[in-house]
């Protein structure tokens, strides 16, 4: 699959405009279901904004707990890697459990210390995402009219 330069993607005719990404996806899926060459289309989000959703207050305990969880996974991975060189099933179990426990302990310590070092400047956890106000389906000029007609039929069906 080849990628087109961004200017070539943006400079194509708009064949449909939707308030949600799911709506634009549904339109492209409709085109694909009706044997339209969807490799000549793109979905473009416009009026982008960053939305940060606050998930809750972040205490030192929660930071330590999150660090322990991350550390446990990391320790388990290290245990798995070391178990490749272990002889016997007992040694494998010991390595996995040791990696899990040590990873959780050190992860909790690093999580606690890392949060304590922020000095209260960021006492909440959050998740960031980029969202668009509108999504446009564009198509290459040679197939744009066909795509518009097909999407008009889709709109009539959905009524």
N, CA and C of each residue as an Amber inpcrd file, in Angstrom:
protein
   477
   0.8480000  -1.1690000   0.0000000   0.0000000   0.0000000   0.0000000
   0.8950000   1.2350000   0.0000000   0.6440000   2.1670000  -0.8890000
   1.4370000   3.3820000  -0.9540000   0.6810000   4.5140000  -0.2920000
   1.4370000   5.4180000   0.3100000   0.8180000   6.5730000   0.9370000
   0.9600000   7.7680000   0.0220000  -0.1000000   8.5600000  -0.0200000
  -0.0610000   9.7670000  -0.8220000   0.4010000  10.9230000   0.0550000
   1.0630000  11.9080000  -0.5350000   1.4310000  13.0880000   0.2350000
   0.1800000  13.7660000   0.7860000   0.2700000  14.3960000   1.9800000
  -0.9060000  15.0110000   2.5950000  -1.6420000  16.0010000   1.7030000
  -0.9350000  16.7750000   0.8890000  -1.6110000  17.7590000   0.0420000
  -2.5050000  17.0900000  -0.9900000  -2.0920000  15.9130000  -1.4970000
  -2.9220000  15.2040000  -2.4750000  -4.1820000  14.6440000  -1.8300000
  -4.1090000  14.2570000  -0.5640000  -5.2790000  13.7260000   0.1380000
  -6.2870000  14.8350000   0.3980000  -5.8170000  15.9860000   0.8550000
  -6.6990000  17.0880000   1.2350000  -7.3220000  17.7690000   0.0250000
  -6.6300000  17.8100000  -1.0990000  -7.1110000  18.5380000  -2.2700000
  -8.0930000  17.7450000  -3.1240000  -8.6540000  16.6870000  -2.6110000
  -9.6160000  15.8890000  -3.3680000 -11.0310000  16.3710000  -3.0700000
 -11.9770000  16.1220000  -3.9810000 -13.3600000  16.5670000  -3.7650000
 -14.0120000  15.8510000  -2.5820000 -14.8100000  16.6000000  -1.8250000
 -15.5570000  16.0390000  -0.6970000 -16.7900000  15.3370000  -1.2500000
 -16.9830000  14.0760000  -0.8760000 -18.1500000  13.3210000  -1.3530000
 -19.1690000  13.1010000  -0.2420000 -18.7970000  13.3700000   0.9890000
 -19.7210000  13.2430000   2.1110000 -19.1360000  13.9000000   3.3410000
 -20.0110000  14.4430000   4.1950000 -19.5760000  15.1070000   5.4150000
 -20.4170000  14.5840000   6.5760000 -19.7590000  14.2560000   7.7000000
 -20.4350000  13.5870000   8.8080000 -20.0030000  14.1900000  10.1420000
 -20.9180000  14.2440000  11.1080000 -20.5720000  14.8160000  12.4140000
 -19.7360000  13.8790000  13.2900000 -19.7280000  12.5840000  12.9720000
 -18.9640000  11.6250000  13.7730000 -18.0630000  10.7800000  12.8770000
 -17.0120000  10.2550000  13.4810000 -16.1140000   9.3680000  12.7510000
 -16.8420000   8.0910000  12.3590000 -17.7140000   7.6140000  13.2420000
 -18.4770000   6.3950000  12.9450000 -19.3370000   6.5840000  11.6960000
 -19.9120000   7.7730000  11.5260000 -20.7080000   8.0510000  10.3320000
 -19.8640000   8.0180000   9.0690000 -18.6710000   8.6040000   9.1330000
 -17.7710000   8.5840000   7.9760000 -17.3030000   7.1600000   7.6820000
 -17.0280000   6.4040000   8.7170000 -16.6350000   5.0020000   8.5360000
 -17.7620000   4.2040000   7.8950000 -18.9880000   4.4440000   8.3550000
 -20.1480000   3.7440000   7.8000000 -20.2940000   4.0540000   6.3160000
 -20.0240000   5.3120000   5.9270000 -20.1170000   5.6970000   4.5160000
 -19.0770000   4.9520000   3.6750000 -17.8390000   4.9020000   4.1560000
 -16.7930000   4.2000000   3.4030000 -17.0930000   2.7050000   3.3700000
 -17.6200000   2.1680000   4.4580000 -17.9970000   0.7530000   4.4830000
 -19.1000000   0.4730000   3.4680000 -20.0650000   1.4010000   3.3500000
 -21.1340000   1.2570000   2.3580000 -20.5450000   1.2390000   0.9510000
 -19.5980000   2.1440000   0.7050000 -18.9480000   2.1720000  -0.6100000
 -18.2370000   0.8450000  -0.8800000 -17.5300000   0.3290000   0.1160000
 -16.8080000  -0.9380000  -0.0550000 -17.7730000  -2.0890000  -0.3080000
 -18.8920000  -2.1070000   0.4300000 -19.8830000  -3.1760000   0.2520000
 -20.4870000  -3.1670000  -1.1450000 -20.4940000  -1.9890000  -1.7860000
 -21.0620000  -1.8540000  -3.1260000 -19.9860000  -1.8340000  -4.2100000
 -18.8500000  -2.4450000  -3.8990000 -17.7630000  -2.6620000  -4.8680000
 -17.1190000  -1.3780000  -5.3890000 -17.2130000  -0.2860000  -4.6260000
 -16.5380000   0.9560000  -4.9990000 -15.0530000   0.8070000  -4.6530000
 -14.1490000   1.3470000  -5.4800000 -12.7110000   1.2420000  -5.1780000
 -12.3190000   2.1870000  -4.0260000 -12.4890000   1.7120000  -2.7890000
 -12.2830000   2.5660000  -1.6170000 -10.8310000   2.9960000  -1.4210000
  -9.9040000   2.3820000  -2.1460000  -8.5160000   2.8340000  -2.0380000
  -8.3400000   4.2420000  -2.6010000  -9.3740000   4.7590000  -3.2580000
  -9.3430000   6.1290000  -3.7930000 -10.0520000   7.1120000  -2.8680000
 -10.3250000   6.7080000  -1.6230000 -11.0200000   7.5780000  -0.6720000
 -10.1480000   7.8150000   0.5570000 -10.5580000   8.7860000   1.3500000
  -9.9050000   9.0680000   2.6330000 -10.9280000   9.7250000   3.5490000
 -10.7300000   9.5740000   4.8420000 -11.5510000  10.2620000   5.8390000
 -10.6690000  11.3250000   6.4670000 -11.1470000  12.5660000   6.4400000
 -10.3720000  13.6850000   6.9630000 -11.1620000  14.3530000   8.0790000
 -10.5560000  14.4480000   9.2570000 -11.1650000  15.1620000  10.3770000
 -10.7660000  16.6230000  10.3140000 -11.7220000  17.5130000  10.5780000
 -11.4090000  18.9450000  10.5570000 -11.8170000  19.5810000  11.8810000
 -11.3220000  20.7750000  12.1190000 -11.5380000  21.4990000  13.3740000
 -11.1110000  20.6340000  14.5570000  -9.8470000  20.2490000  14.5370000
  -9.3260000  19.3670000  15.5790000  -9.1610000  20.1120000  16.8940000
  -9.4100000  19.3680000  17.9780000  -9.1640000  19.9210000  19.3070000
  -8.7080000  18.7860000  20.2110000  -7.9290000  19.1550000  21.2190000
  -7.4450000  18.1720000  22.1770000  -8.3810000  18.1900000  23.3760000
  -8.9010000  17.0160000  23.7240000  -9.8000000  16.8910000  24.8660000
  -9.1000000  16.0370000  25.9090000  -8.9550000  16.5900000  27.1010000
  -8.3490000  15.8470000  28.2030000  -9.4450000  15.5220000  29.2060000
  -9.7340000  14.2460000  29.3650000 -10.7680000  13.7970000  30.2850000
 -10.1120000  13.4600000  31.6190000 -10.5390000  14.1410000  32.6710000
  -9.9880000  13.8920000  33.9990000 -10.6420000  12.6360000  34.5570000
  -9.8270000  11.6590000  34.9160000 -10.3300000  10.3710000  35.3850000
 -10.4880000  10.3170000  36.8990000  -9.7550000  11.1360000  37.6130000
  -9.8790000  11.1380000  39.0710000  -8.6720000  11.7590000  39.7360000
  -8.7800000  11.8750000  41.0520000  -7.7020000  12.4360000  41.8520000
  -6.5790000  11.4120000  41.9380000  -5.3560000  11.8770000  41.8380000
  -4.1970000  10.9960000  41.9080000  -3.4950000  11.2190000  43.2440000
  -3.5810000  10.2340000  44.1150000  -2.9080000  10.2930000  45.4070000
  -1.6010000   9.5090000  45.3100000  -0.7850000   9.6210000  46.3510000
   0.4660000   8.8570000  46.3490000   0.1710000   7.3620000  46.3590000
  -0.8790000   6.9700000  47.0570000  -1.2620000   5.5560000  47.0880000
  -1.6700000   5.0420000  45.7190000  -2.4730000   5.8370000  45.0120000
  -2.8830000   5.4260000  43.6590000  -1.6970000   5.3980000  42.7080000
  -0.7870000   6.3640000  42.8610000   0.4100000   6.3780000  42.0190000
   1.2580000   5.1360000  42.2930000   1.3770000   4.7560000  43.5750000
   2.1360000   3.5520000  43.9240000   1.4470000   2.3090000  43.3790000
   0.1190000   2.2660000  43.4680000  -0.6300000   1.1130000  42.9600000
  -0.4830000   0.9830000  41.4390000  -0.5860000   2.1110000  40.7370000
  -0.4080000   2.0860000  39.2760000   1.0160000   1.6580000  38.9260000
   1.9940000   2.1640000  39.6780000   3.3830000   1.7670000  39.4540000
   3.5940000   0.2870000  39.7230000   2.9220000  -0.2380000  40.7590000
   3.0400000  -1.6680000  41.0750000   2.4740000  -2.5140000  39.9400000
   1.3510000  -2.0860000  39.3850000   0.7600000  -2.8290000  38.2670000
   1.6680000  -2.8530000  37.0540000   2.2000000  -1.6960000  36.7110000
   3.1100000  -1.6100000  35.5660000   4.3860000  -2.4070000  35.8370000
   4.9100000  -2.2560000  37.0510000   6.1260000  -2.9810000  37.4130000
   5.9270000  -4.4870000  37.4070000   4.7420000  -4.9420000  37.8450000
   4.4590000  -6.3790000  37.8500000   4.4930000  -6.9360000  36.4330000
   3.8860000  -6.2200000  35.4930000   3.9160000  -6.6800000  34.0940000
   5.3430000  -6.7050000  33.5650000   6.1070000  -5.6570000  33.8850000
   7.4920000  -5.5980000  33.4240000   8.3070000  -6.7280000  34.0510000
   8.1220000  -6.9480000  35.3520000   8.8300000  -8.0270000  36.0340000
   8.4680000  -9.3920000  35.4820000   7.1810000  -9.5780000  35.1530000
   6.7480000 -10.8420000  34.5600000   7.4200000 -11.0570000  33.2040000
   7.5360000  -9.9930000  32.4200000   8.2190000 -10.0860000  31.1280000
   9.6880000 -10.4750000  31.3140000  10.3550000  -9.8430000  32.2730000
  11.7560000 -10.1850000  32.5470000  11.8560000 -11.6380000  33.0050000
  10.9210000 -12.0630000  33.8630000  10.9040000 -13.4560000  34.3050000
  10.7230000 -14.4190000  33.1510000   9.8410000 -14.0610000  32.2100000
   9.6420000 -14.9090000  31.0280000  10.9120000 -15.0030000  30.1900000
  11.5680000 -13.8680000  30.0070000  12.8040000 -13.8700000  29.2160000
  13.8940000 -14.7000000  29.8930000  14.0180000 -14.5780000  31.2120000
  15.0370000 -15.3470000  31.9250000  14.6890000 -16.8280000  31.9890000
  13.3980000 -17.1450000  31.9770000  12.9900000 -18.5520000  32.0730000
  13.3740000 -19.3550000  30.8320000  13.6620000 -18.6710000  29.7500000
  14.1180000 -19.3620000  28.5410000  15.4220000 -20.1090000  28.8260000
  16.2380000 -19.5550000  29.7270000  17.5390000 -20.1460000  30.0380000
  17.4950000 -21.0450000  31.2730000  16.3280000 -21.1980000  31.8940000
  16.2100000 -22.0010000  33.1180000  16.0080000 -23.4710000  32.7820000
  16.5860000 -24.3160000  33.6150000  16.4040000 -25.7610000  33.4450000
  15.4020000 -26.2390000  34.4900000  14.3400000 -26.8550000  34.0500000
  13.3510000 -27.4040000  34.9730000  12.1660000 -26.4800000  35.1710000
  10.9980000 -27.0850000  35.3450000   9.7570000 -26.3230000  35.5030000
   9.7450000 -25.5230000  36.7960000  10.3660000 -26.0720000  37.8570000
  10.3860000 -25.3730000  39.1430000  11.1140000 -24.0390000  39.0190000
  12.2480000 -24.0430000  38.3200000  13.0190000 -22.8100000  38.1350000
  12.2350000 -21.7750000  37.3310000  11.4680000 -22.2180000  36.3700000
  10.6630000 -21.2990000  35.5580000   9.6320000 -20.6070000  36.4380000
   8.9560000 -21.3760000  37.2810000   7.9350000 -20.7940000  38.1660000
   8.5700000 -19.8060000  39.1380000   9.7160000 -20.1670000  39.6960000
  10.4170000 -19.2710000  40.6240000  10.7920000 -17.9690000  39.9210000
  11.3060000 -18.0540000  38.7100000  11.6790000 -16.8480000  37.9620000
  10.4650000 -15.9770000  37.6620000   9.3580000 -16.5870000  37.2550000
   8.1530000 -15.8190000  36.9390000   7.6080000 -15.1180000  38.1770000
   7.4880000 -15.8550000  39.2770000   6.9550000 -15.2660000  40.5100000
   7.9040000 -14.1990000  41.0460000   9.2040000 -14.4770000  41.0200000
  10.1800000 -13.4890000  41.4930000  10.1230000 -12.2200000  40.6530000
  10.0800000 -12.3790000  39.3490000   9.9870000 -11.2120000  38.4720000
   8.7360000 -10.4080000  38.7450000   7.6200000 -11.0940000  38.9410000
   6.3490000 -10.4280000  39.2280000   6.4310000  -9.6470000  40.5360000
   6.9250000 -10.2830000  41.5950000   6.9860000  -9.6400000  42.9120000
   7.9760000  -8.4820000  42.9140000   9.1960000  -8.7190000  42.4280000
  10.1880000  -7.6430000  42.4090000   9.7320000  -6.4840000  41.5170000
   9.1380000  -6.8080000  40.3960000   8.6280000  -5.7550000  39.5210000
   7.5570000  -4.9280000  40.1990000   6.6360000  -5.5840000  40.9040000
   5.5720000  -4.8600000  41.6060000   6.1440000  -3.9740000  42.7040000
   7.1010000  -4.4990000  43.4690000   7.6920000  -3.7190000  44.5640000
   8.4260000  -2.4960000  44.0180000   9.3150000  -2.7140000  43.0590000
  10.0660000  -1.5780000  42.5210000   9.1640000  -0.6160000  41.7490000
   8.1630000  -1.1330000  41.0590000   7.2100000  -0.2640000  40.3740000
   6.4510000   0.6130000  41.3490000   6.0310000   0.0390000  42.4840000
   5.3240000   0.8190000  43.5060000   6.2240000   1.9120000  44.0680000
   7.4780000   1.5670000  44.3180000   8.4200000   2.5660000  44.8410000
   8.6050000   3.6980000  43.8380000   8.8560000   3.3490000  42.5780000
   9.0530000   4.3850000  41.5620000   7.7840000   5.2050000  41.3420000
   6.6190000   4.5780000  41.3710000   5.3650000   5.3140000  41.2270000
   5.1590000   6.2960000  42.3610000   5.4140000   5.8490000  43.5930000
   5.2570000   6.6990000  44.7720000   6.2230000   7.8740000  44.7260000
   7.5070000   7.5680000  44.5030000   8.5340000   8.6160000  44.4810000
   8.3030000   9.5770000  43.3180000   7.9600000   9.0410000  42.1600000
   7.7060000   9.9020000  40.9990000   6.5710000  10.8740000  41.2400000
   5.4970000  10.4110000  41.8600000   4.3720000  11.3080000  42.1500000
   4.7420000  12.3040000  43.2480000   5.4730000  11.8440000  44.2620000
   5.8730000  12.7370000  45.3480000   6.7670000  13.8610000  44.8330000
   7.5830000  13.5740000  43.8200000   8.4970000  14.5880000  43.2900000
   7.7830000  15.6710000  42.4880000   6.5370000  15.4360000  42.0770000
   5.8180000  16.4910000  41.3480000   5.4040000  17.6170000  42.2720000
   5.4280000  17.3810000  43.5720000   5.1180000  18.4400000  44.5240000
   3.6810000  18.9250000  44.4460000   2.7600000  18.0860000  44.0480000
   1.3480000  18.4720000  44.0070000   0.9570000  19.2850000  42.7900000
   1.8280000  19.3980000  41.8010000   1.5040000  20.1920000  40.6130000
   0.5170000  19.4870000  39.6930000   0.4150000  18.1760000  39.8140000
  -0.5210000  17.4400000  38.9560000  -1.1210000  16.2950000  39.7710000
  -2.1250000  16.6260000  40.5640000  -2.7460000  15.6500000  41.4580000
  -3.9860000  15.0130000  40.8550000  -3.9680000  14.7540000  39.5760000
  -5.0870000  14.0690000  38.9360000  -4.5610000  13.2160000  37.7960000
  -5.3350000  12.1870000  37.4730000  -4.9840000  11.3650000  36.3150000
  -5.9620000  11.7020000  35.2020000  -5.4850000  11.6080000  33.9780000
  -6.3310000  11.9980000  32.8540000  -5.9590000  11.2010000  31.6180000
  -6.8150000  11.3430000  30.6190000  -6.5950000  10.6940000  29.3220000
  -6.8260000  11.7580000  28.2580000  -5.8910000  11.8920000  27.3410000
  -6.0080000  12.8970000  26.2810000  -6.3460000  12.2330000  24.9560000
  -7.1210000  12.9400000  24.1580000  -7.4110000  12.4520000  22.8120000
  -7.6710000  13.6440000  21.9010000  -7.3900000  13.4410000  20.6380000
  -7.6570000  14.4530000  19.6230000  -8.9840000  14.0900000  18.9650000
  -9.9060000  15.0450000  18.9380000 -11.2050000  14.8020000  18.3020000
 -11.4590000  15.8840000  17.2580000 -12.2300000  15.5270000  16.2620000
 -12.5780000  16.4640000  15.1930000 -14.0440000  16.8530000  15.3380000
 -14.3690000  18.0610000  14.9240000 -15.7550000  18.5130000  14.9560000
 -16.5420000  17.9310000  13.7870000 -15.8410000  17.6180000  12.7120000
 -16.5010000  17.1380000  11.4940000 -15.5600000  16.1910000  10.7540000
 -16.1390000  15.2210000  10.0570000 -15.3480000  14.2630000   9.2800000
 -15.8500000  14.2700000   7.8430000 -14.9200000  14.4440000   6.9170000
 -15.2830000  14.4720000   5.5020000 -14.6950000  13.2580000   4.8010000
 -15.4990000  12.6620000   3.9380000 -15.0160000  11.5860000   3.0820000
 -14.6690000  12.2350000   1.7510000 -13.4280000  12.0590000   1.3190000
 -12.9860000  12.6150000   0.0390000 -12.6280000  11.4630000  -0.8840000
 -12.6660000  11.7440000  -2.1830000 -12.3380000  10.7200000  -3.1840000
 -11.5420000  11.3650000  -4.3080000 -10.8010000  10.5440000  -5.0280000
 -10.0820000  11.0380000  -6.1990000 -11.0870000  11.6180000  -7.1880000
 -10.6510000  12.6360000  -7.9290000 -11.5480000  13.3560000  -8.8380000
 -12.2310000  12.4410000  -9.8490000 -11.5210000  11.4310000 -10.3690000
 -12.1060000  10.5840000 -11.4130000 -13.2330000   9.6860000 -10.8970000
 -13.3340000   9.4640000  -9.5780000 -14.4030000   8.6030000  -9.0450000
 -15.3150000   9.3440000  -8.0660000 -15.1080000  10.6530000  -7.9100000
 -15.8540000  11.4240000  -6.9140000 -17.3530000  11.4500000  -7.2000000
 -17.7420000  11.6460000  -8.4570000 -19.1770000  11.6990000  -8.7790000
 -19.8650000  10.3730000  -8.4690000 -19.2120000   9.2820000  -8.7940000
 -19.7860000   7.9640000  -8.5080000 -19.9580000   7.7740000  -6.9940000
 -18.9630000   8.1990000  -6.2250000 -19.0400000   8.0730000  -4.7680000
 -20.1700000   8.9290000  -4.2060000 -20.3120000  10.1690000  -4.7190000
 -21.4080000  11.0400000  -4.2610000 -22.7600000  10.4020000  -4.5260000
 -22.9340000   9.8470000  -5.7150000 -24.2100000   9.2080000  -6.0620000
 -24.5000000   8.0170000  -5.1520000 -23.4880000   7.2200000  -4.8870000
 -23.6870000   6.0530000  -4.0210000 -24.0320000   6.4770000  -2.5970000
 -23.3660000   7.5210000  -2.0990000 -23.6500000   7.9860000  -0.7410000
 -25.0200000   8.6580000  -0.6580000 -25.4640000   9.2730000  -1.7510000
 -26.8230000   9.8340000  -1.7800000 -27.8490000   8.7070000  -1.6770000
 -27.5870000   7.5880000  -2.3640000 -28.4830000   6.4180000  -2.2480000
 -28.5000000   5.8900000  -0.8160000 -27.3350000   5.8810000  -0.1850000
 -27.2610000   5.4190000   1.2030000 -28.0960000   6.3240000   2.1100000
 -27.9960000   7.6390000   1.8950000 -28.7550000   8.5880000   2.7130000
 -30.2520000   8.4010000   2.5240000 -30.6820000   8.0980000   1.2890000
 -32.1120000   7.8660000   1.0370000 -32.5910000   6.5930000   1.7330000
 -31.7600000   5.5720000   1.7320000 -32.1350000   4.3150000   2.4030000
 -32.2900000   4.5120000   3.9040000 -31.3690000   5.3060000   4.4860000
 -31.4090000   5.5320000   5.9310000 -32.4880000   6.5290000   6.3120000
 -32.9210000   7.3090000   5.3120000 -34.0360000   8.2400000   5.4130000
 -33.9820000   9.1360000   6.5490000
